[in-house]
Each structure stands twice: as C-alpha cells, then as structure tokens.
Amino acid sequence: MNPGFLASFFFILLAEMGDKTQLVALSFAAKYRPANVLAGVFLGTLICHWLSVFIGQNLSVIIPFHYLKIVIGLSFVGFGVWTLKGDSYDGQQGRDGVKFNPVITVAIAFFLAELGDKTQLATISLAAEYQSFLGVWLGSTLGMVAADGLAIIIGVLAGRKLPEKTIKYLAASIFVVFGLLIVLEAILKN
C-alpha cells in the first residue's frame, strides 16, 4: 500500500479528532440526515484536500527538499501544539440562510471551515513529504471522512463526546514525535 496514503489517512484522522470541523459535522447531523452530512463532508474535503495536495506537491519546486523537510517536521510539531490548544466553534458555521440541498450546504461549510485549518496545513505538509498526489489526496480525504463519520455516528447514537482530553493528548504526542523524527532525519541526512 502507498506510504503517502497510509500516513495521510492516519495523521488526518488523528488531526481531525476534536477539530472544529468535527463539531460542524455533529451540528449538521442534528439538522440533516447523517448520509447527507457524510456525503457533504466527503465532497467538501475532496475538493479542499485536492487543492492542499496541489500546493504541497509544488512547494518542493520552490524550496530545496532538505529545508522543506525541516519545515515539514516543524509544522508537525506545530500541529501537535495546535491540537493541544484546540479549536473553538461558535455554532454559526454554515448558518447563512442560503437554501441549498443538504449535501451542498455541508460541502460548502466544510470547504470553508478547512481553509487554513490544521488538517489542510497537515495535508499540504504530507503532500510535500510523500510526493504522492493520489495517495495523499485520497488518504487525507478518507481520514477526514472517517473521523467526521465517527463524530456523526457517535453524535447520533450516543449523544455525547469522546474523552476529548485523552484523544487530544494522544494526537498531539504523535504529531510532535513524528515531527521531531522528520527534522532529525533531515538534519542527519544533510
């Protein structure tokens, strides 16, 4: 299996845990059918992560790969810190009064919520690291859909949150460890 796919799926799944877009999925699941919400999440993420992978793939043309690898590693450490800090959600995302079908509404909300989000930045970094357009694009998209699908299922079935602190610390630790390993590898190979 493609290493870019596996890494992207894993990291984006972790990064999405407790993220604001997961809360958006929960709020949409209260308003629309879960299948429509999941389809919208998939569509919005597919488009946003295509853009992210395109950007990440082309960074290596501008920045020498050795330096890019150090930046990627440091960005992963940053994602770990960001994960600890957490995101906030004010409940207003996607409630602009425009009446589209539910799938389009969720897709637009997800696309906009992902712009500049840690999972988008992580996808850019993963694309630059693995140089596997299709692997990173599909892995990051499916990781996002899996995490948000889990939020939808839990929101619908249980009506309560996962132990956010535990997930947050685990995800942050994984990001920091892998980020430091990438930086170390870049320094030792130069």
Buried (B, 14 or more C-beta within 10 A) or exposed (E): EBEBBBBBBBBBBBBBBBBBBBBBBBBBBEEBEBEBBBBBBBBBBBBBBBBBBEBBBEBBEEEEBEEBBBBBBBBBBBBBEBBBEBBEBEEEBBEEEEEEEBBBBBBBBBBBBBEEBBBBBBBBBBBBBBBBBEBBBBBBBBBBBBBBBBBBEBBBEEEEBBEEEEBBEEBBBBBBEBBBEBBEEBEEEE
